[in-house]
């Protein structure tokens, strides 16, 4: 992918997640078995981890209400 703006490229590059080869293979196998794309699997795993942390902090209900209010706009 070509970037006209080098600053934009640097921003995207910093936010790119890289996995070890063994982890990449595991993600590929899991996504194939589940019948979903690898990016969707990674997103779902991240959301579950975030939900668990919010629940431990007692903020899960607050976050759910906030997201619901944003979706109803």
N, C-alpha and C positions, 0 to 999 in steps of 0.2 A: 504494500500500500504506500503510495507516495503522499507526502505531506508538503504543502506549499509553505506552511508556517512551521518553522523549527520549534517554536515554543509549544505549539499544539502537539507536535510529535513527542517532545520531552514529557509533557503532561500525560499523554496516553501511555508512554513507555513506563513511567513510574507506577502507573496503576494497573499494569499487566501482571497477572499472577502466573508464576512459573512453577511447575512441579517437577520433581525428580522423575527419571525415566520409569522407575518401578511404580511410582504413584500414577503416572500417566497411563500405564498399562492397566493398573487396577481400575482406574476411572473408566477406561474404555470397556473393560469386561463388564463392570457394573452397569454402565449405561446401555450396553448391548442387551444384557439380561433383562433389564427393566424396560427396555424399549423406548428410552428417552435419549435426548441429545446430551452430550457430556456437559455442556454449559448449564443445562437445566438441572442436571444432577448436582453440580457444584453449587448452584444457587440455592437449591433445596437444602443441601447440607449446611450451608452458611446460615440460612434462615432458621433452621432447627436449632443451631448453636446459639443464635441470637435470642430466640424465644426462650431457651433454657436459662440463659443468663438473666433475661428480663424477669422471668418467673422467680428465680432465686432472689432477685432484688425487690420483688413485689411490685414490679412496674408493668407486668404483662397486660393487665386490664387497661392501664392508661395508654399504652402503646396501641392496643387494639382499637380503643375508642378514637384515638387520634387518626389512625389510618382510615377507619370507617368514616370519619368526618371529612377527610380529604377526598375520599372516593365519591361521596355524595354531592360534591360541588359540581 
